[in-house]
Amino acid sequence: MHHLLARMTLLTSAVLLLAGCSGTGAAMTGGRAVLNLMKKDSHLRIWLDGQKGKQSTLKKAATGYSRWTIKEPVSTSPKLRFEIQDPDKFGRITTVSVLIHQEFEADYSHLAEFKVFAASKDTQAQMKPGVEYDLGAPGEGFKVLNVTDDEVSGVELKPGLKHMLVLTVVADKSETAQIYFETK
């Protein structure tokens, strides 16, 4: 606990220095930064090709949010695994889906290049936390649609491009996480 408090104090000081704050404004900004660091944006954690998505702690302290990124490039048919921290916060899970968007004009296309979801609406057929799914060949129990909604055998992304993966867990308390990555 002491280590966490020291780290938060150091990050708060960095935020204040970057913001150029002084006096009571610094105290208010510092308090906000500590609250931002304590806030959980997501109960989802995602790995692509074994790499865990991470957030910038400094940016989260300053703005309250930092996007999830995968540091190193991943394969064009990545393997996906997700975990749920505090599963009780979700309740009954009915659907889990993955959308992958590619970079388009300094942003990301509104059209998903690929959509991956269970072929059956049965809750037991949905993707499960802790299981690694090969998006290039997810198997019989899953459907993969391309950008024109044609069914394909698996995800095959273009190499050298930036992508955004959107994982949605529909439940009593649904959640969506966006992970930004680049392909090899």
URURNOR-V196373 format. One record per pair of residues at least 24 apart in sequence whose C-alpha atoms are under 10 Angstrom apart, sorted by sequence separation. I is the first residue (numbers start at 1). J is the second residue. D is the distance in Angstrom with one decimal. If there is no record, write none. Layout:
I_J_D ; I_J_D
This chain:
9_33_9.5 ; 36_60_6.4 ; 37_61_5.2 ; 40_64_9.6 ; 41_65_7.2 ; 46_70_9.3 ; 48_72_9.9 ; 49_73_9.3 ; 50_74_9.2 ; 117_141_8.8 ; 118_142_4.3 ; 119_143_5.3 ; 158_182_9.6 ; 159_183_5.1 ; 160_184_5.3 ; 8_33_8.6 ; 9_34_7.9 ; 12_37_9.3 ; 33_58_9.0 ; 35_60_10.0 ; 36_61_5.2 ; 37_62_8.8 ; 39_64_7.8 ; 40_65_9.4 ; 41_66_8.8 ; 48_73_9.5 ; 49_74_6.2 ; 95_120_9.7 ; 96_121_10.0 ; 117_142_5.6 ; 118_143_6.0 ; 119_144_8.9 ; 157_182_9.8 ; 158_183_7.2 ; 159_184_5.3 ; 8_34_6.5 ; 11_37_9.1 ; 33_59_9.6 ; 34_60_9.7 ; 35_61_7.9 ; 36_62_7.5 ; 37_63_9.6 ; 38_64_9.5 ; 39_65_9.1 ; 41_67_9.6 ; 48_74_7.0 ; 49_75_7.4 ; 95_121_7.3 ; 116_142_6.9 ; 117_143_5.6 ; 118_144_8.9 ; 157_183_7.5 ; 158_184_8.8 ; 8_35_9.9 ; 33_60_7.9 ; 34_61_6.6 ; 36_63_7.4 ; 37_64_7.2 ; 48_75_8.9 ; 94_121_7.8 ; 95_122_8.5 ; 96_123_9.1 ; 116_143_5.8 ; 117_144_6.8 ; 157_184_9.8 ; 33_61_4.5 ; 34_62_9.2 ; 36_64_4.7 ; 37_65_9.0 ; 49_77_9.1 ; 50_78_9.2 ; 51_79_9.8 ; 94_122_7.6 ; 95_123_6.7 ; 115_143_7.9 ; 116_144_4.6 ; 117_145_9.0 ; 5_34_9.4 ; 8_37_7.5 ; 32_61_7.8 ; 33_62_5.7 ; 35_64_8.2 ; 36_65_7.6 ; 48_77_9.8 ; 49_78_5.6 ; 50_79_7.6 ; 51_80_9.5 ; 52_81_9.1 ; 53_82_9.9 ; 94_123_5.1 ; 95_124_9.5 ; 96_125_9.5 ; 97_126_8.4 ; 98_127_9.7 ; 115_144_5.5 ; 116_145_6.7 ; 8_38_9.2 ; 31_61_9.9 ; 32_62_8.2 ; 33_63_7.8 ; 34_64_9.5 ; 48_78_6.1 ; 49_79_4.9 ; 50_80_8.0 ; 51_81_9.6 ; 52_82_9.2 ; 93_123_6.9 ; 94_124_8.5 ; 95_125_8.9 ; 96_126_5.8 ; 97_127_7.9 ; 114_144_6.6 ; 115_145_5.1 ; 116_146_9.1 ; 30_61_8.9 ; 32_63_9.1 ; 33_64_7.4 ; 47_78_9.6 ; 48_79_5.5 ; 49_80_6.6 ; 50_81_8.0 ; 92_123_8.9 ; 93_124_9.3 ; 94_125_9.5 ; 95_126_6.1 ; 96_127_5.9 ; 114_145_5.5 ; 115_146_6.6 ; 29_61_9.7 ; 30_62_9.1 ; 32_64_8.5 ; 47_79_8.0 ; 48_80_4.9 ; 49_81_8.4 ; 94_126_7.5 ; 95_127_8.2 ; 96_128_8.2 ; 113_145_8.2 ; 114_146_4.5 ; 115_147_8.1 ; 29_62_8.5 ; 47_80_5.8 ; 48_81_6.7 ; 93_126_8.6 ; 96_129_10.0 ; 112_145_9.2 ; 113_146_5.5 ; 114_147_5.9 ; 46_80_7.3 ; 47_81_5.2 ; 48_82_8.9 ; 112_146_7.6 ; 113_147_4.4 ; 114_148_9.1 ; 115_149_8.4 ; 46_81_5.9 ; 47_82_6.1 ; 93_128_9.8 ; 111_146_9.7 ; 112_147_5.8 ; 113_148_8.2 ; 114_149_8.4 ; 116_151_10.0 ; 45_81_8.5 ; 46_82_4.4 ; 47_83_8.7 ; 111_147_6.6 ; 112_148_9.1 ; 113_149_9.1 ; 114_150_9.7 ; 115_151_9.5 ; 45_82_5.5 ; 46_83_6.5 ; 98_135_9.5 ; 111_148_9.0 ; 112_149_9.5 ; 114_151_9.6 ; 115_152_10.0 ; 44_82_6.8 ; 45_83_5.1 ; 46_84_9.0 ; 114_152_9.1 ; 116_154_8.4 ; 44_83_5.8 ; 45_84_6.4 ; 115_154_9.5 ; 116_155_8.3 ; 43_83_8.2 ; 44_84_4.8 ; 45_85_7.5 ; 114_154_8.5 ; 115_155_8.5 ; 43_84_5.6 ; 44_85_6.2 ; 114_155_6.4 ; 42_84_9.0 ; 43_85_4.9 ; 44_86_9.1 ; 87_129_9.8 ; 113_155_8.6 ; 114_156_8.6 ; 127_169_9.4 ; 15_58_7.1 ; 19_62_8.6 ; 42_85_8.5 ; 43_86_6.7 ; 44_87_9.3 ; 113_156_9.3 ; 114_157_8.6 ; 126_169_9.7 ; 14_58_7.9 ; 15_59_8.6 ; 18_62_9.2 ; 43_87_8.0 ; 84_128_9.6 ; 85_129_9.9 ; 113_157_8.0 ; 82_127_9.1 ; 83_128_8.4 ; 84_129_6.4 ; 99_144_9.8 ; 113_158_9.9 ; 11_57_8.0 ; 12_58_8.5 ; 15_61_7.1 ; 16_62_8.7 ; 43_89_8.2 ; 81_127_9.3 ; 82_128_7.9 ; 83_129_4.8 ; 84_130_8.5 ; 98_144_9.5 ; 99_145_9.6 ; 100_146_9.6 ; 101_147_9.2 ; 11_58_6.4 ; 14_61_9.5 ; 15_62_6.0 ; 43_90_8.7 ; 81_128_8.7 ; 82_129_5.3 ; 83_130_5.6 ; 99_146_9.9 ; 100_147_9.6 ; 11_59_9.8 ; 14_62_9.3 ; 15_63_9.8 ; 81_129_7.0 ; 82_130_5.9 ; 83_131_8.6 ; 8_57_9.5 ; 12_61_7.2 ; 81_130_6.2 ; 82_131_7.3 ; 8_58_9.7 ; 11_61_7.3 ; 12_62_8.4 ; 80_130_9.7 ; 81_131_5.8 ; 82_132_7.8 ; 113_163_9.5 ; 115_165_9.8 ; 11_62_9.2 ; 80_131_8.3 ; 81_132_4.5 ; 82_133_9.3 ; 114_165_9.5 ; 115_166_9.6 ; 116_167_9.7 ; 80_132_5.5 ; 81_133_6.3 ; 112_164_9.3 ; 8_61_8.8 ; 79_132_6.4 ; 80_133_5.1 ; 81_134_9.0 ; 112_165_9.2 ; 79_133_5.4 ; 80_134_6.4 ; 108_162_8.5 ; 109_163_9.3 ; 112_166_9.4 ; 78_133_8.6 ; 79_134_4.4 ; 80_135_6.8 ; 100_155_9.0 ; 102_157_8.4 ; 107_162_9.5 ; 108_163_7.4 ; 109_164_9.3 ; 78_134_6.4 ; 79_135_5.6 ; 101_157_9.6 ; 102_158_8.6 ; 106_162_9.9 ; 107_163_9.6 ; 108_164_7.2 ; 77_134_7.3 ; 78_135_5.8 ; 79_136_7.7 ; 100_157_8.9 ; 104_161_9.6 ; 107_164_9.8 ; 77_135_5.8 ; 78_136_6.7 ; 79_137_9.4 ; 80_138_9.9 ; 103_161_6.7 ; 104_162_9.0 ; 76_135_9.4 ; 77_136_4.5 ; 78_137_9.7 ; 79_138_9.1 ; 102_161_7.1 ; 103_162_5.3 ; 104_163_9.4 ; 76_136_8.1 ; 77_137_8.2 ; 102_162_6.0 ; 103_163_5.7 ; 75_136_9.6 ; 101_162_8.8 ; 102_163_4.3 ; 103_164_7.8 ; 101_163_5.6 ; 102_164_6.4 ; 100_163_6.7 ; 101_164_5.2 ; 102_165_8.8 ; 100_164_5.7 ; 101_165_6.4 ; 99_164_8.2 ; 100_165_4.5 ; 101_166_8.1 ; 99_165_5.7 ; 100_166_6.3 ; 98_165_6.8 ; 99_166_5.1 ; 100_167_8.8 ; 98_166_5.6 ; 99_167_6.7 ; 97_166_8.1 ; 98_167_4.7 ; 99_168_8.4 ; 97_167_5.9 ; 98_168_6.5 ; 96_167_7.3 ; 97_168_5.4 ; 98_169_9.1 ; 96_168_5.7 ; 97_169_6.8 ; 95_168_7.9 ; 96_169_4.6 ; 97_170_8.5 ; 95_169_6.0 ; 96_170_6.2 ; 94_169_7.8 ; 95_170_5.0 ; 96_171_8.9 ; 79_155_10.0 ; 93_169_6.9 ; 94_170_5.8 ; 95_171_7.2 ; 77_154_7.8 ; 78_155_8.0 ; 93_170_5.8 ; 94_171_5.7 ; 103_180_10.0 ; 77_155_5.5 ; 78_156_8.6 ; 92_170_8.5 ; 93_171_4.1 ; 94_172_8.6 ; 96_174_9.8 ; 98_176_9.7 ; 100_178_9.5 ; 102_180_9.8 ; 76_155_7.6 ; 77_156_5.1 ; 78_157_8.8 ; 90_169_8.5 ; 91_170_9.7 ; 92_171_5.2 ; 93_172_6.9 ; 95_174_9.4 ; 96_175_9.9 ; 97_176_9.5 ; 98_177_9.9 ; 99_178_9.5 ; 100_179_9.5 ; 101_180_9.6 ; 102_181_9.7 ; 103_182_9.5 ; 76_156_5.4 ; 77_157_6.4 ; 90_170_8.5 ; 91_171_6.1 ; 92_172_5.6 ; 93_173_8.6 ; 94_174_9.5 ; 96_176_9.7 ; 98_178_10.0 ; 100_180_9.7 ; 102_182_9.3 ; 75_156_9.0 ; 76_157_4.6 ; 77_158_9.4 ; 90_171_5.8 ; 91_172_5.1 ; 92_173_8.3 ; 93_174_8.1 ; 50_132_9.1 ; 75_157_8.2 ; 76_158_6.3 ; 77_159_9.8 ; 89_171_9.5 ; 90_172_5.8 ; 91_173_6.6 ; 92_174_9.4 ; 46_129_9.6 ; 49_132_9.1 ; 75_158_9.5 ; 76_159_6.0 ; 89_172_8.4 ; 90_173_4.8 ; 91_174_8.8 ; 45_129_9.4 ; 46_130_9.8 ; 48_132_9.1 ; 49_133_9.8 ; 75_159_7.8 ; 76_160_8.9 ; 88_172_10.0 ; 89_173_6.8 ; 90_174_6.5 ; 44_129_9.3 ; 47_132_8.8 ; 48_133_9.6 ; 49_134_9.0 ; 74_159_9.2 ; 75_160_9.7 ; 76_161_9.6 ; 82_167_8.9 ; 84_169_9.8 ; 88_173_9.6 ; 89_174_9.2 ; 90_175_8.1 ; 48_134_9.7 ; 73_159_9.4 ; 74_160_9.6 ; 48_135_9.9 ; 73_160_8.3 ; 73_161_9.4 ; 73_162_9.0 ; 69_164_9.0 ; 68_164_9.7 ; 69_165_9.9 ; 68_165_10.0 ; 78_183_8.8 ; 76_182_9.0 ; 77_183_8.9 ; 74_181_7.4 ; 75_182_8.7 ; 76_183_5.7 ; 73_181_6.6 ; 74_182_6.4 ; 75_183_5.6 ; 76_184_6.9 ; 68_177_8.0 ; 69_178_8.5 ; 70_179_7.1 ; 71_180_9.0 ; 72_181_7.7 ; 73_182_4.9 ; 74_183_4.8 ; 75_184_5.7 ; 67_177_9.0 ; 68_178_6.4 ; 69_179_5.3 ; 70_180_6.3 ; 71_181_7.2 ; 72_182_7.5 ; 73_183_4.8 ; 74_184_5.7 ; 67_178_7.2 ; 68_179_4.9 ; 69_180_4.6 ; 70_181_5.1 ; 71_182_8.5 ; 72_183_8.6 ; 73_184_5.1 ; 67_179_7.1 ; 68_180_6.2 ; 69_181_5.9 ; 70_182_7.8 ; 72_184_8.7 ; 67_180_7.6 ; 68_181_8.9 ; 69_182_9.3 ; 48_165_9.7 ; 46_165_9.8 ; 46_167_8.6 ; 45_167_9.9 ; 44_167_8.8 ; 44_168_9.5 ; 55_179_9.7 ; 44_169_8.9 ; 53_178_9.5 ; 54_179_8.7 ; 53_179_6.6 ; 54_180_9.8 ; 52_179_9.8 ; 53_180_8.2 ; 53_181_8.9 ; 44_175_7.8 ; 46_177_8.4 ; 48_179_9.2 ; 43_175_7.9 ; 44_176_8.1 ; 45_177_8.3 ; 46_178_9.3 ; 47_179_9.2 ; 42_175_7.4 ; 43_176_9.4 ; 44_177_6.9 ; 46_179_7.7 ; 48_181_8.8 ; 41_175_9.8 ; 42_176_7.9 ; 43_177_9.0 ; 45_179_9.7 ; 42_177_7.0 ; 41_177_8.9
